[in-house]
């Protein structure tokens, strides 16, 4: 049986290009099988759909997003403190 899938291209940091997909009449797309395998996407998994007017759409699992956001609130607090020149005292959140 001949495979319809093309081999993905892997760039820096393991980033992959898996080909192109077509949006159906109902607005649906199919995630290429190799992408699902490489990224551990299973039936029933929920993915976040993120959008940027200049960069387009991105799909991300909630677990990946949470991992990327860990520590962001503490970092934001430090940036705000620095930007305000330590003029305001902030109470640590519990």
mmCIF file as gemmi writes it, N, C-alpha and C atoms, coordinates in Angstrom:
data_model
loop_
_atom_site.group_PDB
_atom_site.id
_atom_site.type_symbol
_atom_site.label_atom_id
_atom_site.label_alt_id
_atom_site.label_comp_id
_atom_site.label_asym_id
_atom_site.label_entity_id
_atom_site.label_seq_id
_atom_site.pdbx_PDB_ins_code
_atom_site.Cartn_x
_atom_site.Cartn_y
_atom_site.Cartn_z
_atom_site.occupancy
_atom_site.B_iso_or_equiv
_atom_site.pdbx_formal_charge
_atom_site.auth_seq_id
_atom_site.auth_asym_id
_atom_site.pdbx_PDB_model_num
ATOM 1 N N . UNK Axp A 1 ? 0.842 -1.188 0 1 0 ? 1 A 1
ATOM 2 C CA . UNK Axp A 1 ? 0 0 0 1 0 ? 1 A 1
ATOM 3 C C . UNK Axp A 1 ? 0.883 1.246 0 1 0 ? 1 A 1
ATOM 4 N N . UNK Axp A 2 ? 0.674 2.131 -0.925 1 0 ? 2 A 1
ATOM 5 C CA . UNK Axp A 2 ? 1.475 3.352 -1.027 1 0 ? 2 A 1
ATOM 6 C C . UNK Axp A 2 ? 0.998 4.372 -0.007 1 0 ? 2 A 1
ATOM 7 N N . UNK Axp A 3 ? 1.969 5.052 0.602 1 0 ? 3 A 1
ATOM 8 C CA . UNK Axp A 3 ? 1.637 6.055 1.611 1 0 ? 3 A 1
ATOM 9 C C . UNK Axp A 3 ? 1.416 7.402 0.945 1 0 ? 3 A 1
ATOM 10 N N . UNK Axp A 4 ? 0.374 8.084 1.37 1 0 ? 4 A 1
ATOM 11 C CA . UNK Axp A 4 ? 0.043 9.404 0.865 1 0 ? 4 A 1
ATOM 12 C C . UNK Axp A 4 ? 0.816 10.478 1.628 1 0 ? 4 A 1
ATOM 13 N N . UNK Axp A 5 ? 1.456 10.089 2.739 1 0 ? 5 A 1
ATOM 14 C CA . UNK Axp A 5 ? 2.139 11.049 3.604 1 0 ? 5 A 1
ATOM 15 C C . UNK Axp A 5 ? 3.53 11.355 3.069 1 0 ? 5 A 1
ATOM 16 N N . UNK Axp A 6 ? 3.922 12.624 3.139 1 0 ? 6 A 1
ATOM 17 C CA . UNK Axp A 6 ? 5.291 12.976 2.808 1 0 ? 6 A 1
ATOM 18 C C . UNK Axp A 6 ? 6.081 13.026 4.107 1 0 ? 6 A 1
ATOM 19 N N . UNK Axp A 7 ? 7.377 12.873 3.981 1 0 ? 7 A 1
ATOM 20 C CA . UNK Axp A 7 ? 8.24 12.902 5.163 1 0 ? 7 A 1
ATOM 21 C C . UNK Axp A 7 ? 8.332 14.337 5.681 1 0 ? 7 A 1
ATOM 22 N N . UNK Axp A 8 ? 8.171 14.519 6.994 1 0 ? 8 A 1
ATOM 23 C CA . UNK Axp A 8 ? 8.234 15.887 7.531 1 0 ? 8 A 1
ATOM 24 C C . UNK Axp A 8 ? 9.653 16.447 7.449 1 0 ? 8 A 1
ATOM 25 N N . UNK Axp A 9 ? 9.741 17.767 7.402 1 0 ? 9 A 1
ATOM 26 C CA . UNK Axp A 9 ? 11.029 18.463 7.451 1 0 ? 9 A 1
ATOM 27 C C . UNK Axp A 9 ? 11.22 18.951 8.872 1 0 ? 9 A 1
ATOM 28 N N . UNK Axp A 10 ? 12.366 18.624 9.457 1 0 ? 10 A 1
ATOM 29 C CA . UNK Axp A 10 ? 12.66 19.065 10.818 1 0 ? 10 A 1
ATOM 30 C C . UNK Axp A 10 ? 13.714 20.158 10.772 1 0 ? 10 A 1
ATOM 31 N N . UNK Axp A 11 ? 13.391 21.287 11.39 1 0 ? 11 A 1
ATOM 32 C CA . UNK Axp A 11 ? 14.301 22.424 11.426 1 0 ? 11 A 1
ATOM 33 C C . UNK Axp A 11 ? 14.954 22.557 12.786 1 0 ? 11 A 1
ATOM 34 N N . UNK Axp A 12 ? 15.511 23.728 13.078 1 0 ? 12 A 1
ATOM 35 C CA . UNK Axp A 12 ? 16.18 23.971 14.359 1 0 ? 12 A 1
ATOM 36 C C . UNK Axp A 12 ? 15.246 23.714 15.543 1 0 ? 12 A 1
ATOM 37 N N . UNK Axp A 13 ? 15.758 23.128 16.573 1 0 ? 13 A 1
ATOM 38 C CA . UNK Axp A 13 ? 14.987 22.876 17.788 1 0 ? 13 A 1
ATOM 39 C C . UNK Axp A 13 ? 13.942 21.8 17.626 1 0 ? 13 A 1
ATOM 40 N N . UNK Axp A 14 ? 14.043 20.995 16.572 1 0 ? 14 A 1
ATOM 41 C CA . UNK Axp A 14 ? 13.073 19.937 16.359 1 0 ? 14 A 1
ATOM 42 C C . UNK Axp A 14 ? 11.75 20.413 15.788 1 0 ? 14 A 1
ATOM 43 N N . UNK Axp A 15 ? 11.7 21.661 15.365 1 0 ? 15 A 1
ATOM 44 C CA . UNK Axp A 15 ? 10.46 22.177 14.779 1 0 ? 15 A 1
ATOM 45 C C . UNK Axp A 15 ? 10.207 21.454 13.459 1 0 ? 15 A 1
ATOM 46 N N . UNK Axp A 16 ? 8.953 21.07 13.246 1 0 ? 16 A 1
ATOM 47 C CA . UNK Axp A 16 ? 8.652 20.292 12.058 1 0 ? 16 A 1
ATOM 48 C C . UNK Axp A 16 ? 7.715 20.991 11.101 1 0 ? 16 A 1
ATOM 49 N N . UNK Axp A 17 ? 7.9 20.694 9.828 1 0 ? 17 A 1
ATOM 50 C CA . UNK Axp A 17 ? 6.957 21.096 8.792 1 0 ? 17 A 1
ATOM 51 C C . UNK Axp A 17 ? 6.366 19.806 8.251 1 0 ? 17 A 1
ATOM 52 N N . UNK Axp A 18 ? 5.067 19.647 8.388 1 0 ? 18 A 1
ATOM 53 C CA . UNK Axp A 18 ? 4.405 18.391 8.061 1 0 ? 18 A 1
ATOM 54 C C . UNK Axp A 18 ? 3.585 18.459 6.782 1 0 ? 18 A 1
ATOM 55 N N . UNK Axp A 19 ? 3.655 19.529 6.036 1 0 ? 19 A 1
ATOM 56 C CA . UNK Axp A 19 ? 2.888 19.649 4.812 1 0 ? 19 A 1
ATOM 57 C C . UNK Axp A 19 ? 1.774 20.665 4.958 1 0 ? 19 A 1
ATOM 58 N N . UNK Axp A 20 ? 0.804 20.584 4.055 1 0 ? 20 A 1
ATOM 59 C CA . UNK Axp A 20 ? -0.314 21.519 4.042 1 0 ? 20 A 1
ATOM 60 C C . UNK Axp A 20 ? -1.615 20.751 4.243 1 0 ? 20 A 1
ATOM 61 N N . UNK Axp A 21 ? -2.608 21.417 4.805 1 0 ? 21 A 1
ATOM 62 C CA . UNK Axp A 21 ? -3.931 20.829 4.988 1 0 ? 21 A 1
ATOM 63 C C . UNK Axp A 21 ? -4.954 21.743 4.331 1 0 ? 21 A 1
ATOM 64 N N . UNK Axp A 22 ? -6.103 21.19 4.009 1 0 ? 22 A 1
ATOM 65 C CA . UNK Axp A 22 ? -7.171 21.952 3.38 1 0 ? 22 A 1
ATOM 66 C C . UNK Axp A 22 ? -8.329 22.088 4.355 1 0 ? 22 A 1
ATOM 67 N N . UNK Axp A 23 ? -8.849 23.288 4.48 1 0 ? 23 A 1
ATOM 68 C CA . UNK Axp A 23 ? -9.992 23.537 5.353 1 0 ? 23 A 1
ATOM 69 C C . UNK Axp A 23 ? -11.248 23.066 4.63 1 0 ? 23 A 1
ATOM 70 N N . UNK Axp A 24 ? -12.048 22.242 5.326 1 0 ? 24 A 1
ATOM 71 C CA . UNK Axp A 24 ? -13.276 21.712 4.725 1 0 ? 24 A 1
ATOM 72 C C . UNK Axp A 24 ? -14.382 22.762 4.735 1 0 ? 24 A 1
ATOM 73 N N . UNK Axp A 25 ? -15.491 22.436 4.096 1 0 ? 25 A 1
ATOM 74 C CA . UNK Axp A 25 ? -16.666 23.324 4.074 1 0 ? 25 A 1
ATOM 75 C C . UNK Axp A 25 ? -17.132 23.65 5.49 1 0 ? 25 A 1
ATOM 76 N N . UNK Axp A 26 ? -16.918 22.72 6.421 1 0 ? 26 A 1
ATOM 77 C CA . UNK Axp A 26 ? -17.346 22.916 7.809 1 0 ? 26 A 1
ATOM 78 C C . UNK Axp A 26 ? -16.252 23.562 8.659 1 0 ? 26 A 1
ATOM 79 N N . UNK Axp A 27 ? -15.15 23.988 8.041 1 0 ? 27 A 1
ATOM 80 C CA . UNK Axp A 27 ? -14.079 24.651 8.779 1 0 ? 27 A 1
ATOM 81 C C . UNK Axp A 27 ? -13.138 23.683 9.485 1 0 ? 27 A 1
ATOM 82 N N . UNK Axp A 28 ? -13.164 22.418 9.107 1 0 ? 28 A 1
ATOM 83 C CA . UNK Axp A 28 ? -12.333 21.415 9.768 1 0 ? 28 A 1
ATOM 84 C C . UNK Axp A 28 ? -11.046 21.159 8.997 1 0 ? 28 A 1
ATOM 85 N N . UNK Axp A 29 ? -10.024 20.742 9.729 1 0 ? 29 A 1
ATOM 86 C CA . UNK Axp A 29 ? -8.765 20.297 9.125 1 0 ? 29 A 1
ATOM 87 C C . UNK Axp A 29 ? -8.379 18.976 9.765 1 0 ? 29 A 1
ATOM 88 N N . UNK Axp A 30 ? -7.527 18.226 9.087 1 0 ? 30 A 1
ATOM 89 C CA . UNK Axp A 30 ? -6.974 16.996 9.648 1 0 ? 30 A 1
ATOM 90 C C . UNK Axp A 30 ? -5.506 17.257 9.959 1 0 ? 30 A 1
ATOM 91 N N . UNK Axp A 31 ? -5.084 16.928 11.174 1 0 ? 31 A 1
ATOM 92 C CA . UNK Axp A 31 ? -3.681 17.073 11.561 1 0 ? 31 A 1
ATOM 93 C C . UNK Axp A 31 ? -2.934 15.874 10.986 1 0 ? 31 A 1
ATOM 94 N N . UNK Axp A 32 ? -1.859 16.093 10.229 1 0 ? 32 A 1
ATOM 95 C CA . UNK Axp A 32 ? -1.137 14.969 9.637 1 0 ? 32 A 1
ATOM 96 C C . UNK Axp A 32 ? -0.711 13.936 10.685 1 0 ? 32 A 1
ATOM 97 N N . UNK Axp A 33 ? -0.795 12.668 10.293 1 0 ? 33 A 1
ATOM 98 C CA . UNK Axp A 33 ? -0.514 11.557 11.211 1 0 ? 33 A 1
ATOM 99 C C . UNK Axp A 33 ? 0.877 11.661 11.839 1 0 ? 33 A 1
ATOM 100 N N . UNK Axp A 34 ? 1.895 12.004 11.053 1 0 ? 34 A 1
ATOM 101 C CA . UNK Axp A 34 ? 3.248 12.091 11.612 1 0 ? 34 A 1
ATOM 102 C C . UNK Axp A 34 ? 3.342 13.198 12.654 1 0 ? 34 A 1
ATOM 103 N N . UNK Axp A 35 ? 2.646 14.303 12.435 1 0 ? 35 A 1
ATOM 104 C CA . UNK Axp A 35 ? 2.621 15.393 13.423 1 0 ? 35 A 1
ATOM 105 C C . UNK Axp A 35 ? 1.971 14.898 14.71 1 0 ? 35 A 1
ATOM 106 N N . UNK Axp A 36 ? 0.856 14.158 14.586 1 0 ? 36 A 1
ATOM 107 C CA . UNK Axp A 36 ? 0.191 13.616 15.779 1 0 ? 36 A 1
ATOM 108 C C . UNK Axp A 36 ? 1.118 12.664 16.521 1 0 ? 36 A 1
ATOM 109 N N . UNK Axp A 37 ? 1.828 11.827 15.782 1 0 ? 37 A 1
ATOM 110 C CA . UNK Axp A 37 ? 2.763 10.886 16.431 1 0 ? 37 A 1
ATOM 111 C C . UNK Axp A 37 ? 3.899 11.628 17.117 1 0 ? 37 A 1
ATOM 112 N N . UNK Axp A 38 ? 4.533 12.553 16.393 1 0 ? 38 A 1
ATOM 113 C CA . UNK Axp A 38 ? 5.684 13.286 16.94 1 0 ? 38 A 1
ATOM 114 C C . UNK Axp A 38 ? 5.306 14.091 18.179 1 0 ? 38 A 1
ATOM 115 N N . UNK Axp A 39 ? 4.096 14.655 18.189 1 0 ? 39 A 1
ATOM 116 C CA . UNK Axp A 39 ? 3.684 15.552 19.263 1 0 ? 39 A 1
ATOM 117 C C . UNK Axp A 39 ? 2.809 14.871 20.31 1 0 ? 39 A 1
ATOM 118 N N . UNK Axp A 40 ? 2.566 13.588 20.141 1 0 ? 40 A 1
ATOM 119 C CA . UNK Axp A 40 ? 1.795 12.839 21.134 1 0 ? 40 A 1
ATOM 120 C C . UNK Axp A 40 ? 0.339 13.253 21.211 1 0 ? 40 A 1
ATOM 121 N N . UNK Axp A 41 ? -0.245 13.666 20.099 1 0 ? 41 A 1
ATOM 122 C CA . UNK Axp A 41 ? -1.651 14.075 20.076 1 0 ? 41 A 1
ATOM 123 C C . UNK Axp A 41 ? -2.501 12.826 19.867 1 0 ? 41 A 1
ATOM 124 N N . UNK Axp A 42 ? -3.419 12.598 20.791 1 0 ? 42 A 1
ATOM 125 C CA . UNK Axp A 42 ? -4.265 11.404 20.77 1 0 ? 42 A 1
ATOM 126 C C . UNK Axp A 42 ? -5.728 11.79 20.56 1 0 ? 42 A 1
ATOM 127 N N . UNK Axp A 43 ? -6.546 10.845 20.08 1 0 ? 43 A 1
ATOM 128 C CA . UNK Axp A 43 ? -7.98 11.123 19.956 1 0 ? 43 A 1
ATOM 129 C C . UNK Axp A 43 ? -8.557 11.577 21.302 1 0 ? 43 A 1
ATOM 130 N N . UNK Axp A 44 ? -9.362 12.619 21.263 1 0 ? 44 A 1
ATOM 131 C CA . UNK Axp A 44 ? -9.97 13.153 22.482 1 0 ? 44 A 1
ATOM 132 C C . UNK Axp A 44 ? -9.173 14.263 23.141 1 0 ? 44 A 1
ATOM 133 N N . UNK Axp A 45 ? -7.891 14.448 22.744 1 0 ? 45 A 1
ATOM 134 C CA . UNK Axp A 45 ? -7.099 15.544 23.307 1 0 ? 45 A 1
ATOM 135 C C . UNK Axp A 45 ? -7.716 16.879 22.895 1 0 ? 45 A 1
ATOM 136 N N . UNK Axp A 46 ? -7.651 17.849 23.796 1 0 ? 46 A 1
ATOM 137 C CA . UNK Axp A 46 ? -8.115 19.193 23.491 1 0 ? 46 A 1
ATOM 138 C C . UNK Axp A 46 ? -6.908 20.051 23.139 1 0 ? 46 A 1
ATOM 139 N N . UNK Axp A 47 ? -7.045 20.818 22.075 1 0 ? 47 A 1
ATOM 140 C CA . UNK Axp A 47 ? -5.996 21.738 21.654 1 0 ? 47 A 1
ATOM 141 C C . UNK Axp A 47 ? -6.537 23.157 21.691 1 0 ? 47 A 1
ATOM 142 N N . UNK Axp A 48 ? -5.684 24.078 22.097 1 0 ? 48 A 1
ATOM 143 C CA . UNK Axp A 48 ? -6.026 25.496 22.074 1 0 ? 48 A 1
ATOM 144 C C . UNK Axp A 48 ? -5.715 26.026 20.677 1 0 ? 48 A 1
ATOM 145 N N . UNK Axp A 49 ? -6.561 26.892 20.178 1 0 ? 49 A 1
ATOM 146 C CA . UNK Axp A 49 ? -6.33 27.532 18.884 1 0 ? 49 A 1
ATOM 147 C C . UNK Axp A 49 ? -5.964 28.982 19.184 1 0 ? 49 A 1
ATOM 148 N N . UNK Axp A 50 ? -4.722 29.343 18.884 1 0 ? 50 A 1
ATOM 149 C CA . UNK Axp A 50 ? -4.211 30.681 19.141 1 0 ? 50 A 1
ATOM 150 C C . UNK Axp A 50 ? -4.092 31.409 17.802 1 0 ? 50 A 1
ATOM 151 N N . UNK Axp A 51 ? -4.367 32.697 17.797 1 0 ? 51 A 1
ATOM 152 C CA . UNK Axp A 51 ? -4.298 33.444 16.555 1 0 ? 51 A 1
ATOM 153 C C . UNK Axp A 51 ? -3.588 34.771 16.7 1 0 ? 51 A 1
ATOM 154 N N . UNK Axp A 52 ? -2.918 35.169 15.639 1 0 ? 52 A 1
ATOM 155 C CA . UNK Axp A 52 ? -2.228 36.446 15.568 1 0 ? 52 A 1
ATOM 156 C C . UNK Axp A 52 ? -2.445 36.976 14.154 1 0 ? 52 A 1
ATOM 157 N N . UNK Axp A 53 ? -2.919 38.225 14.001 1 0 ? 53 A 1
ATOM 158 C CA . UNK Axp A 53 ? -3.202 38.752 12.664 1 0 ? 53 A 1
ATOM 159 C C . UNK Axp A 53 ? -2.007 38.697 11.702 1 0 ? 53 A 1
ATOM 160 N N . UNK Axp A 54 ? -0.799 38.877 12.204 1 0 ? 54 A 1
ATOM 161 C CA . UNK Axp A 54 ? 0.373 38.846 11.335 1 0 ? 54 A 1
ATOM 162 C C . UNK Axp A 54 ? 0.952 37.437 11.15 1 0 ? 54 A 1
ATOM 163 N N . UNK Axp A 55 ? 0.821 36.577 12.165 1 0 ? 55 A 1
ATOM 164 C CA . UNK Axp A 55 ? 1.48 35.275 12.094 1 0 ? 55 A 1
ATOM 165 C C . UNK Axp A 55 ? 0.541 34.113 11.813 1 0 ? 55 A 1
ATOM 166 N N . UNK Axp A 56 ? -0.753 34.303 11.927 1 0 ? 56 A 1
ATOM 167 C CA . UNK Axp A 56 ? -1.695 33.239 11.62 1 0 ? 56 A 1
ATOM 168 C C . UNK Axp A 56 ? -2.108 32.448 12.844 1 0 ? 56 A 1
ATOM 169 N N . UNK Axp A 57 ? -2.425 31.174 12.647 1 0 ? 57 A 1
ATOM 170 C CA . UNK Axp A 57 ? -2.93 30.303 13.697 1 0 ? 57 A 1
ATOM 171 C C . UNK Axp A 57 ? -1.858 29.362 14.218 1 0 ? 57 A 1
ATOM 172 N N . UNK Axp A 58 ? -2.022 28.955 15.463 1 0 ? 58 A 1
ATOM 173 C CA . UNK Axp A 58 ? -1.171 27.937 16.068 1 0 ? 58 A 1
ATOM 174 C C . UNK Axp A 58 ? -2.055 27.053 16.934 1 0 ? 58 A 1
ATOM 175 N N . UNK Axp A 59 ? -1.743 25.791 16.979 1 0 ? 59 A 1
ATOM 176 C CA . UNK Axp A 59 ? -2.429 24.843 17.857 1 0 ? 59 A 1
ATOM 177 C C . UNK Axp A 59 ? -1.473 24.456 18.97 1 0 ? 59 A 1
ATOM 178 N N . UNK Axp A 60 ? -1.989 24.365 20.184 1 0 ? 60 A 1
ATOM 179 C CA . UNK Axp A 60 ? -1.13 24.02 21.316 1 0 ? 60 A 1
ATOM 180 C C . UNK Axp A 60 ? -1.954 23.271 22.359 1 0 ? 60 A 1
ATOM 181 N N . UNK Axp A 61 ? -1.343 22.278 22.967 1 0 ? 61 A 1
ATOM 182 C CA . UNK Axp A 61 ? -2.046 21.582 24.043 1 0 ? 61 A 1
ATOM 183 C C . UNK Axp A 61 ? -2.032 22.451 25.294 1 0 ? 61 A 1
ATOM 184 N N . UNK Axp A 62 ? -3.019 22.257 26.135 1 0 ? 62 A 1
ATOM 185 C CA . UNK Axp A 62 ? -3.093 23.02 27.382 1 0 ? 62 A 1
ATOM 186 C C . UNK Axp A 62 ? -1.852 22.757 28.226 1 0 ? 62 A 1
ATOM 187 N N . UNK Axp A 63 ? -1.378 21.508 28.234 1 0 ? 63 A 1
ATOM 188 C CA . UNK Axp A 63 ? -0.192 21.157 29.026 1 0 ? 63 A 1
ATOM 189 C C . UNK Axp A 63 ? 1.029 21.951 28.569 1 0 ? 63 A 1
ATOM 190 N N . UNK Axp A 64 ? 1.22 22.083 27.251 1 0 ? 64 A 1
ATOM 191 C CA . UNK Axp A 64 ? 2.36 22.854 26.742 1 0 ? 64 A 1
ATOM 192 C C . UNK Axp A 64 ? 2.223 24.331 27.102 1 0 ? 64 A 1
ATOM 193 N N . UNK Axp A 65 ? 1.02 24.87 26.98 1 0 ? 65 A 1
ATOM 194 C CA . UNK Axp A 65 ? 0.815 26.273 27.317 1 0 ? 65 A 1
ATOM 195 C C . UNK Axp A 65 ? 1.106 26.523 28.79 1 0 ? 65 A 1
ATOM 196 N N . UNK Axp A 66 ? 0.606 25.652 29.659 1 0 ? 66 A 1
ATOM 197 C CA . UNK Axp A 66 ? 0.83 25.821 31.093 1 0 ? 66 A 1
ATOM 198 C C . UNK Axp A 66 ? 2.329 25.747 31.42 1 0 ? 66 A 1
ATOM 199 N N . UNK Axp A 67 ? 3.032 24.841 30.781 1 0 ? 67 A 1
ATOM 200 C CA . UNK Axp A 67 ? 4.476 24.72 30.992 1 0 ? 67 A 1
ATOM 201 C C . UNK Axp A 67 ? 5.183 26.004 30.554 1 0 ? 67 A 1
ATOM 202 N N . UNK Axp A 68 ? 4.748 26.589 29.427 1 0 ? 68 A 1
ATOM 203 C CA . UNK Axp A 68 ? 5.355 27.829 28.932 1 0 ? 68 A 1
ATOM 204 C C . UNK Axp A 68 ? 5.043 29.024 29.823 1 0 ? 68 A 1
ATOM 205 N N . UNK Axp A 69 ? 3.908 28.995 30.496 1 0 ? 69 A 1
ATOM 206 C CA . UNK Axp A 69 ? 3.5 30.119 31.324 1 0 ? 69 A 1
ATOM 207 C C . UNK Axp A 69 ? 4.001 30.034 32.763 1 0 ? 69 A 1
ATOM 208 N N . UNK Axp A 70 ? 4.547 28.874 33.164 1 0 ? 70 A 1
ATOM 209 C CA . UNK Axp A 70 ? 5.023 28.74 34.541 1 0 ? 70 A 1
ATOM 210 C C . UNK Axp A 70 ? 6.033 29.837 34.846 1 0 ? 70 A 1
ATOM 211 N N . UNK Axp A 71 ? 5.827 30.48 35.939 1 0 ? 71 A 1
ATOM 212 C CA . UNK Axp A 71 ? 6.742 31.533 36.356 1 0 ? 71 A 1
ATOM 213 C C . UNK Axp A 71 ? 6.493 32.872 35.694 1 0 ? 71 A 1
ATOM 214 N N . UNK Axp A 72 ? 5.558 32.924 34.74 1 0 ? 72 A 1
ATOM 215 C CA . UNK Axp A 72 ? 5.323 34.191 34.039 1 0 ? 72 A 1
ATOM 216 C C . UNK Axp A 72 ? 4.786 35.273 34.962 1 0 ? 72 A 1
ATOM 217 N N . UNK Axp A 73 ? 3.923 34.913 35.913 1 0 ? 73 A 1
ATOM 218 C CA . UNK Axp A 73 ? 3.369 35.946 36.791 1 0 ? 73 A 1
ATOM 219 C C . UNK Axp A 73 ? 4.461 36.53 37.687 1 0 ? 73 A 1
ATOM 220 N N . UNK Axp A 74 ? 5.379 35.693 38.153 1 0 ? 74 A 1
ATOM 221 C CA . UNK Axp A 74 ? 6.486 36.187 38.974 1 0 ? 74 A 1
ATOM 222 C C . UNK Axp A 74 ? 7.399 37.087 38.14 1 0 ? 74 A 1
ATOM 223 N N . UNK Axp A 75 ? 7.64 36.697 36.896 1 0 ? 75 A 1
ATOM 224 C CA . UNK Axp A 75 ? 8.468 37.51 36.007 1 0 ? 75 A 1
ATOM 225 C C . UNK Axp A 75 ? 7.788 38.839 35.716 1 0 ? 75 A 1
ATOM 226 N N . UNK Axp A 76 ? 6.497 38.806 35.443 1 0 ? 76 A 1
ATOM 227 C CA . UNK Axp A 76 ? 5.75 40.031 35.182 1 0 ? 76 A 1
ATOM 228 C C . UNK Axp A 76 ? 5.806 40.96 36.389 1 0 ? 76 A 1
ATOM 229 N N . UNK Axp A 77 ? 5.678 40.402 37.58 1 0 ? 77 A 1
ATOM 230 C CA . UNK Axp A 77 ? 5.739 41.209 38.801 1 0 ? 77 A 1
ATOM 231 C C . UNK Axp A 77 ? 7.098 41.898 38.928 1 0 ? 77 A 1
ATOM 232 N N . UNK Axp A 78 ? 8.164 41.182 38.622 1 0 ? 78 A 1
ATOM 233 C CA . UNK Axp A 78 ? 9.504 41.772 38.694 1 0 ? 78 A 1
ATOM 234 C C . UNK Axp A 78 ? 9.687 42.872 37.652 1 0 ? 78 A 1
ATOM 235 N N . UNK Axp A 79 ? 9.158 42.649 36.456 1 0 ? 79 A 1
ATOM 236 C CA . UNK Axp A 79 ? 9.257 43.656 35.397 1 0 ? 79 A 1
ATOM 237 C C . UNK Axp A 79 ? 8.492 44.914 35.791 1 0 ? 79 A 1
ATOM 238 N N . UNK Axp A 80 ? 7.267 44.725 36.323 1 0 ? 80 A 1
ATOM 239 C CA . UNK Axp A 80 ? 6.469 45.873 36.743 1 0 ? 80 A 1
ATOM 240 C C . UNK Axp A 80 ? 7.163 46.635 37.868 1 0 ? 80 A 1
ATOM 241 N N . UNK Axp A 81 ? 7.744 45.902 38.799 1 0 ? 81 A 1
ATOM 242 C CA . UNK Axp A 81 ? 8.453 46.521 39.922 1 0 ? 81 A 1
ATOM 243 C C . UNK Axp A 81 ? 9.62 47.364 39.396 1 0 ? 81 A 1
ATOM 244 N N . UNK Axp A 82 ? 10.351 46.81 38.452 1 0 ? 82 A 1
ATOM 245 C CA . UNK Axp A 82 ? 11.489 47.518 37.863 1 0 ? 82 A 1
ATOM 246 C C . UNK Axp A 82 ? 11.012 48.744 37.071 1 0 ? 82 A 1
ATOM 247 N N . UNK Axp A 83 ? 9.935 48.575 36.302 1 0 ? 83 A 1
ATOM 248 C CA . UNK Axp A 83 ? 9.419 49.675 35.488 1 0 ? 83 A 1
ATOM 249 C C . UNK Axp A 83 ? 8.905 50.821 36.347 1 0 ? 83 A 1
ATOM 250 N N . UNK Axp A 84 ? 8.382 50.492 37.52 1 0 ? 84 A 1
ATOM 251 C CA . UNK Axp A 84 ? 7.872 51.529 38.418 1 0 ? 84 A 1
ATOM 252 C C . UNK Axp A 84 ? 8.974 52.108 39.297 1 0 ? 84 A 1
ATOM 253 N N . UNK Axp A 85 ? 10.185 51.624 39.141 1 0 ? 85 A 1
ATOM 254 C CA . UNK Axp A 85 ? 11.308 52.149 39.91 1 0 ? 85 A 1
ATOM 255 C C . UNK Axp A 85 ? 11.199 51.847 41.391 1 0 ? 85 A 1
ATOM 256 N N . UNK Axp A 86 ? 10.561 50.715 41.733 1 0 ? 86 A 1
ATOM 257 C CA . UNK Axp A 86 ? 10.39 50.301 43.126 1 0 ? 86 A 1
ATOM 258 C C . UNK Axp A 86 ? 9.673 51.357 43.956 1 0 ? 86 A 1
ATOM 259 N N . UNK Axp A 87 ? 8.821 52.16 43.304 1 0 ? 87 A 1
ATOM 260 C CA . UNK Axp A 87 ? 8.116 53.203 44.049 1 0 ? 87 A 1
ATOM 261 C C . UNK Axp A 87 ? 6.881 52.68 44.746 1 0 ? 87 A 1
ATOM 262 N N . UNK Axp A 88 ? 6.38 51.553 44.279 1 0 ? 88 A 1
ATOM 263 C CA . UNK Axp A 88 ? 5.194 50.971 44.916 1 0 ? 88 A 1
ATOM 264 C C . UNK Axp A 88 ? 5.554 49.66 45.577 1 0 ? 88 A 1
ATOM 265 N N . UNK Axp A 89 ? 5.045 49.48 46.763 1 0 ? 89 A 1
ATOM 266 C CA . UNK Axp A 89 ? 5.216 48.216 47.464 1 0 ? 89 A 1
ATOM 267 C C . UNK Axp A 89 ? 4.106 47.272 47.023 1 0 ? 89 A 1
ATOM 268 N N . UNK Axp A 90 ? 4.473 46.065 46.685 1 0 ? 90 A 1
ATOM 269 C CA . UNK Axp A 90 ? 3.46 45.083 46.329 1 0 ? 90 A 1
ATOM 270 C C . UNK Axp A 90 ? 3.465 43.971 47.333 1 0 ? 90 A 1
ATOM 271 N N . UNK Axp A 91 ? 2.284 43.551 47.705 1 0 ? 91 A 1
ATOM 272 C CA . UNK Axp A 91 ? 2.133 42.442 48.633 1 0 ? 91 A 1
ATOM 273 C C . UNK Axp A 91 ? 2.246 41.137 47.875 1 0 ? 91 A 1
ATOM 274 N N . UNK Axp A 92 ? 3.034 40.184 48.386 1 0 ? 92 A 1
ATOM 275 C CA . UNK Axp A 92 ? 3.088 38.883 47.706 1 0 ? 92 A 1
ATOM 276 C C . UNK Axp A 92 ? 1.728 38.197 47.754 1 0 ? 92 A 1
ATOM 277 N N . UNK Axp A 93 ? 1.341 37.581 46.632 1 0 ? 93 A 1
ATOM 278 C CA . UNK Axp A 93 ? 0.071 36.877 46.586 1 0 ? 93 A 1
ATOM 279 C C . UNK Axp A 93 ? 0.216 35.506 47.209 1 0 ? 93 A 1
ATOM 280 N N . UNK Axp A 94 ? -0.835 35.075 47.889 1 0 ? 94 A 1
ATOM 281 C CA . UNK Axp A 94 ? -0.813 33.76 48.519 1 0 ? 94 A 1
ATOM 282 C C . UNK Axp A 94 ? -1.617 32.79 47.73 1 0 ? 94 A 1
